[in-house]
Amino acid sequence: MNRLSGGKTLPPSSATEILQEALGSAVLVRLKGGREVRGILKSFDQHLNLVLDNAEEMRENKSRKLGLIIVRGDNVVLVSPVLSSQG
């Protein structure tokens, strides 16, 4: 995060910084076609290819465990941190 005088912080200024801060944390990824995958963000690149560990596909209140996966960036619509109360 960017720091201001007085110890205050600004939110990250770019998508790369936001994803960098999310490394090692749970994220929810919405894909084209409406699929949603949740997992621990391990890595990403400039094409928004994502490596997720302990991934699971979320569908209609059911989940299917996928383990370690790579999500191709072309399919990514949204990446969001998962709140601790959700996972």
CNS distance restraints for C-alpha pairs under 8 A (distance, minus, plus):
assign (resid   1 and name CA) (resid   9 and name CA) 6.22 0.50 0.50
assign (resid   1 and name CA) (resid  10 and name CA) 6.16 0.50 0.50
assign (resid   1 and name CA) (resid  11 and name CA) 6.10 0.50 0.50
assign (resid   1 and name CA) (resid  12 and name CA) 5.40 0.50 0.50
assign (resid   1 and name CA) (resid  17 and name CA) 7.91 0.50 0.50
assign (resid   2 and name CA) (resid   9 and name CA) 5.57 0.50 0.50
assign (resid   2 and name CA) (resid  10 and name CA) 5.20 0.50 0.50
assign (resid   2 and name CA) (resid  11 and name CA) 6.95 0.50 0.50
assign (resid   2 and name CA) (resid  12 and name CA) 6.75 0.50 0.50
assign (resid   3 and name CA) (resid   7 and name CA) 6.34 0.50 0.50
assign (resid   3 and name CA) (resid   8 and name CA) 5.88 0.50 0.50
assign (resid   3 and name CA) (resid   9 and name CA) 4.49 0.50 0.50
assign (resid   3 and name CA) (resid  10 and name CA) 6.28 0.50 0.50
assign (resid   4 and name CA) (resid   8 and name CA) 5.19 0.50 0.50
assign (resid   4 and name CA) (resid   9 and name CA) 5.80 0.50 0.50
assign (resid   4 and name CA) (resid  10 and name CA) 7.28 0.50 0.50
assign (resid  12 and name CA) (resid  17 and name CA) 5.65 0.50 0.50
assign (resid  12 and name CA) (resid  18 and name CA) 5.76 0.50 0.50
assign (resid  13 and name CA) (resid  17 and name CA) 6.75 0.50 0.50
assign (resid  13 and name CA) (resid  18 and name CA) 7.72 0.50 0.50
assign (resid  14 and name CA) (resid  18 and name CA) 6.40 0.50 0.50
assign (resid  15 and name CA) (resid  19 and name CA) 6.17 0.50 0.50
assign (resid  16 and name CA) (resid  20 and name CA) 5.97 0.50 0.50
assign (resid  17 and name CA) (resid  21 and name CA) 6.22 0.50 0.50
assign (resid  18 and name CA) (resid  22 and name CA) 6.39 0.50 0.50
assign (resid  19 and name CA) (resid  23 and name CA) 6.41 0.50 0.50
assign (resid  19 and name CA) (resid  44 and name CA) 7.77 0.50 0.50
assign (resid  22 and name CA) (resid  26 and name CA) 7.55 0.50 0.50
assign (resid  22 and name CA) (resid  27 and name CA) 7.49 0.50 0.50
assign (resid  22 and name CA) (resid  41 and name CA) 6.78 0.50 0.50
assign (resid  22 and name CA) (resid  81 and name CA) 6.95 0.50 0.50
assign (resid  23 and name CA) (resid  40 and name CA) 7.58 0.50 0.50
assign (resid  23 and name CA) (resid  41 and name CA) 5.14 0.50 0.50
assign (resid  23 and name CA) (resid  42 and name CA) 5.69 0.50 0.50
assign (resid  23 and name CA) (resid  43 and name CA) 6.74 0.50 0.50
assign (resid  24 and name CA) (resid  40 and name CA) 5.80 0.50 0.50
assign (resid  24 and name CA) (resid  41 and name CA) 5.42 0.50 0.50
assign (resid  24 and name CA) (resid  42 and name CA) 5.70 0.50 0.50
assign (resid  25 and name CA) (resid  40 and name CA) 5.20 0.50 0.50
assign (resid  25 and name CA) (resid  41 and name CA) 5.86 0.50 0.50
assign (resid  25 and name CA) (resid  81 and name CA) 7.41 0.50 0.50
assign (resid  25 and name CA) (resid  82 and name CA) 8.00 0.50 0.50
assign (resid  26 and name CA) (resid  38 and name CA) 6.93 0.50 0.50
assign (resid  26 and name CA) (resid  39 and name CA) 5.26 0.50 0.50
assign (resid  26 and name CA) (resid  40 and name CA) 4.30 0.50 0.50
assign (resid  26 and name CA) (resid  41 and name CA) 6.24 0.50 0.50
assign (resid  26 and name CA) (resid  81 and name CA) 6.10 0.50 0.50
assign (resid  26 and name CA) (resid  82 and name CA) 5.43 0.50 0.50
assign (resid  26 and name CA) (resid  87 and name CA) 7.66 0.50 0.50
assign (resid  27 and name CA) (resid  38 and name CA) 5.70 0.50 0.50
assign (resid  27 and name CA) (resid  39 and name CA) 5.69 0.50 0.50
assign (resid  27 and name CA) (resid  40 and name CA) 6.14 0.50 0.50
assign (resid  27 and name CA) (resid  41 and name CA) 6.40 0.50 0.50
assign (resid  27 and name CA) (resid  79 and name CA) 6.57 0.50 0.50
assign (resid  27 and name CA) (resid  80 and name CA) 5.41 0.50 0.50
assign (resid  27 and name CA) (resid  81 and name CA) 4.32 0.50 0.50
assign (resid  27 and name CA) (resid  82 and name CA) 4.98 0.50 0.50
assign (resid  28 and name CA) (resid  36 and name CA) 6.90 0.50 0.50
assign (resid  28 and name CA) (resid  37 and name CA) 5.86 0.50 0.50
assign (resid  28 and name CA) (resid  38 and name CA) 4.45 0.50 0.50
assign (resid  28 and name CA) (resid  39 and name CA) 6.80 0.50 0.50
assign (resid  28 and name CA) (resid  78 and name CA) 7.96 0.50 0.50
assign (resid  28 and name CA) (resid  79 and name CA) 5.75 0.50 0.50
assign (resid  28 and name CA) (resid  80 and name CA) 5.15 0.50 0.50
assign (resid  28 and name CA) (resid  81 and name CA) 6.13 0.50 0.50
assign (resid  28 and name CA) (resid  82 and name CA) 5.97 0.50 0.50
assign (resid  29 and name CA) (resid  36 and name CA) 5.61 0.50 0.50
assign (resid  29 and name CA) (resid  37 and name CA) 5.17 0.50 0.50
assign (resid  29 and name CA) (resid  38 and name CA) 6.13 0.50 0.50
assign (resid  29 and name CA) (resid  76 and name CA) 6.88 0.50 0.50
assign (resid  29 and name CA) (resid  77 and name CA) 7.46 0.50 0.50
assign (resid  29 and name CA) (resid  78 and name CA) 5.64 0.50 0.50
assign (resid  29 and name CA) (resid  79 and name CA) 4.57 0.50 0.50
assign (resid  29 and name CA) (resid  80 and name CA) 6.49 0.50 0.50
assign (resid  30 and name CA) (resid  34 and name CA) 6.62 0.50 0.50
assign (resid  30 and name CA) (resid  35 and name CA) 5.97 0.50 0.50
assign (resid  30 and name CA) (resid  36 and name CA) 4.50 0.50 0.50
assign (resid  30 and name CA) (resid  37 and name CA) 6.53 0.50 0.50
assign (resid  30 and name CA) (resid  76 and name CA) 6.22 0.50 0.50
assign (resid  30 and name CA) (resid  77 and name CA) 5.50 0.50 0.50
assign (resid  30 and name CA) (resid  78 and name CA) 5.05 0.50 0.50
assign (resid  30 and name CA) (resid  79 and name CA) 6.53 0.50 0.50
assign (resid  31 and name CA) (resid  35 and name CA) 5.20 0.50 0.50
assign (resid  31 and name CA) (resid  36 and name CA) 5.97 0.50 0.50
assign (resid  31 and name CA) (resid  37 and name CA) 7.80 0.50 0.50
assign (resid  31 and name CA) (resid  75 and name CA) 5.30 0.50 0.50
assign (resid  31 and name CA) (resid  76 and name CA) 4.70 0.50 0.50
assign (resid  31 and name CA) (resid  77 and name CA) 5.22 0.50 0.50
assign (resid  31 and name CA) (resid  78 and name CA) 7.08 0.50 0.50
assign (resid  32 and name CA) (resid  75 and name CA) 5.32 0.50 0.50
assign (resid  32 and name CA) (resid  76 and name CA) 6.44 0.50 0.50
assign (resid  32 and name CA) (resid  77 and name CA) 6.16 0.50 0.50
assign (resid  35 and name CA) (resid  57 and name CA) 7.40 0.50 0.50
assign (resid  35 and name CA) (resid  58 and name CA) 7.26 0.50 0.50
assign (resid  35 and name CA) (resid  59 and name CA) 7.26 0.50 0.50
assign (resid  36 and name CA) (resid  57 and name CA) 5.86 0.50 0.50
assign (resid  36 and name CA) (resid  58 and name CA) 5.37 0.50 0.50
assign (resid  36 and name CA) (resid  59 and name CA) 7.17 0.50 0.50
assign (resid  37 and name CA) (resid  55 and name CA) 6.57 0.50 0.50
assign (resid  37 and name CA) (resid  56 and name CA) 5.59 0.50 0.50
assign (resid  37 and name CA) (resid  57 and name CA) 4.40 0.50 0.50
assign (resid  37 and name CA) (resid  58 and name CA) 5.77 0.50 0.50
assign (resid  38 and name CA) (resid  52 and name CA) 7.96 0.50 0.50
assign (resid  38 and name CA) (resid  55 and name CA) 5.44 0.50 0.50
assign (resid  38 and name CA) (resid  56 and name CA) 5.41 0.50 0.50
assign (resid  38 and name CA) (resid  57 and name CA) 6.45 0.50 0.50
assign (resid  38 and name CA) (resid  58 and name CA) 7.14 0.50 0.50
assign (resid  39 and name CA) (resid  52 and name CA) 5.30 0.50 0.50
assign (resid  39 and name CA) (resid  53 and name CA) 5.59 0.50 0.50
assign (resid  39 and name CA) (resid  54 and name CA) 5.36 0.50 0.50
assign (resid  39 and name CA) (resid  55 and name CA) 4.09 0.50 0.50
assign (resid  39 and name CA) (resid  56 and name CA) 6.41 0.50 0.50
assign (resid  40 and name CA) (resid  52 and name CA) 5.19 0.50 0.50
assign (resid  40 and name CA) (resid  53 and name CA) 5.03 0.50 0.50
assign (resid  40 and name CA) (resid  54 and name CA) 6.35 0.50 0.50
assign (resid  40 and name CA) (resid  55 and name CA) 6.94 0.50 0.50
assign (resid  41 and name CA) (resid  50 and name CA) 7.12 0.50 0.50
assign (resid  41 and name CA) (resid  51 and name CA) 6.11 0.50 0.50
assign (resid  41 and name CA) (resid  52 and name CA) 4.80 0.50 0.50
assign (resid  41 and name CA) (resid  53 and name CA) 6.69 0.50 0.50
assign (resid  42 and name CA) (resid  50 and name CA) 7.61 0.50 0.50
assign (resid  42 and name CA) (resid  51 and name CA) 5.38 0.50 0.50
assign (resid  42 and name CA) (resid  52 and name CA) 5.64 0.50 0.50
assign (resid  42 and name CA) (resid  53 and name CA) 6.66 0.50 0.50
assign (resid  43 and name CA) (resid  50 and name CA) 5.84 0.50 0.50
assign (resid  43 and name CA) (resid  51 and name CA) 5.06 0.50 0.50
assign (resid  43 and name CA) (resid  52 and name CA) 7.39 0.50 0.50
assign (resid  44 and name CA) (resid  48 and name CA) 5.90 0.50 0.50
assign (resid  44 and name CA) (resid  49 and name CA) 5.42 0.50 0.50
assign (resid  44 and name CA) (resid  50 and name CA) 4.52 0.50 0.50
assign (resid  44 and name CA) (resid  51 and name CA) 6.28 0.50 0.50
assign (resid  45 and name CA) (resid  49 and name CA) 5.64 0.50 0.50
assign (resid  45 and name CA) (resid  50 and name CA) 7.08 0.50 0.50
assign (resid  47 and name CA) (resid  73 and name CA) 5.51 0.50 0.50
assign (resid  47 and name CA) (resid  74 and name CA) 7.64 0.50 0.50
assign (resid  48 and name CA) (resid  72 and name CA) 7.21 0.50 0.50
assign (resid  48 and name CA) (resid  73 and name CA) 4.28 0.50 0.50
assign (resid  48 and name CA) (resid  74 and name CA) 7.57 0.50 0.50
assign (resid  48 and name CA) (resid  76 and name CA) 7.39 0.50 0.50
assign (resid  49 and name CA) (resid  70 and name CA) 6.96 0.50 0.50
assign (resid  49 and name CA) (resid  71 and name CA) 5.60 0.50 0.50
assign (resid  49 and name CA) (resid  72 and name CA) 4.66 0.50 0.50
assign (resid  49 and name CA) (resid  73 and name CA) 4.07 0.50 0.50
assign (resid  49 and name CA) (resid  74 and name CA) 7.74 0.50 0.50
assign (resid  50 and name CA) (resid  70 and name CA) 5.58 0.50 0.50
assign (resid  50 and name CA) (resid  71 and name CA) 5.03 0.50 0.50
assign (resid  50 and name CA) (resid  72 and name CA) 6.66 0.50 0.50
assign (resid  50 and name CA) (resid  73 and name CA) 6.82 0.50 0.50
assign (resid  51 and name CA) (resid  68 and name CA) 7.30 0.50 0.50
assign (resid  51 and name CA) (resid  69 and name CA) 5.81 0.50 0.50
assign (resid  51 and name CA) (resid  70 and name CA) 4.54 0.50 0.50
assign (resid  51 and name CA) (resid  71 and name CA) 6.38 0.50 0.50
assign (resid  52 and name CA) (resid  67 and name CA) 7.97 0.50 0.50
assign (resid  52 and name CA) (resid  68 and name CA) 5.76 0.50 0.50
assign (resid  52 and name CA) (resid  69 and name CA) 5.39 0.50 0.50
assign (resid  52 and name CA) (resid  70 and name CA) 6.34 0.50 0.50
assign (resid  52 and name CA) (resid  71 and name CA) 7.65 0.50 0.50
assign (resid  53 and name CA) (resid  67 and name CA) 5.77 0.50 0.50
assign (resid  53 and name CA) (resid  68 and name CA) 4.28 0.50 0.50
assign (resid  53 and name CA) (resid  69 and name CA) 6.46 0.50 0.50
assign (resid  54 and name CA) (resid  65 and name CA) 7.36 0.50 0.50
assign (resid  54 and name CA) (resid  66 and name CA) 6.91 0.50 0.50
assign (resid  54 and name CA) (resid  67 and name CA) 4.46 0.50 0.50
assign (resid  54 and name CA) (resid  68 and name CA) 5.82 0.50 0.50
assign (resid  55 and name CA) (resid  65 and name CA) 6.19 0.50 0.50
assign (resid  55 and name CA) (resid  66 and name CA) 5.21 0.50 0.50
assign (resid  55 and name CA) (resid  67 and name CA) 4.95 0.50 0.50
assign (resid  55 and name CA) (resid  68 and name CA) 6.18 0.50 0.50
assign (resid  55 and name CA) (resid  69 and name CA) 6.83 0.50 0.50
assign (resid  56 and name CA) (resid  63 and name CA) 6.03 0.50 0.50
assign (resid  56 and name CA) (resid  64 and name CA) 5.24 0.50 0.50
assign (resid  56 and name CA) (resid  65 and name CA) 4.29 0.50 0.50
assign (resid  56 and name CA) (resid  66 and name CA) 5.11 0.50 0.50
assign (resid  56 and name CA) (resid  67 and name CA) 6.96 0.50 0.50
assign (resid  57 and name CA) (resid  63 and name CA) 5.38 0.50 0.50
assign (resid  57 and name CA) (resid  64 and name CA) 5.13 0.50 0.50
assign (resid  57 and name CA) (resid  65 and name CA) 6.55 0.50 0.50
assign (resid  57 and name CA) (resid  66 and name CA) 7.02 0.50 0.50
assign (resid  58 and name CA) (resid  62 and name CA) 5.93 0.50 0.50
assign (resid  58 and name CA) (resid  63 and name CA) 4.60 0.50 0.50
assign (resid  58 and name CA) (resid  64 and name CA) 6.78 0.50 0.50
assign (resid  59 and name CA) (resid  63 and name CA) 6.05 0.50 0.50
assign (resid  71 and name CA) (resid  75 and name CA) 7.40 0.50 0.50
assign (resid  71 and name CA) (resid  76 and name CA) 7.65 0.50 0.50
assign (resid  72 and name CA) (resid  76 and name CA) 7.18 0.50 0.50
assign (resid  82 and name CA) (resid  86 and name CA) 6.45 0.50 0.50
assign (resid  82 and name CA) (resid  87 and name CA) 6.75 0.50 0.50
assign (resid  83 and name CA) (resid  87 and name CA) 6.81 0.50 0.50
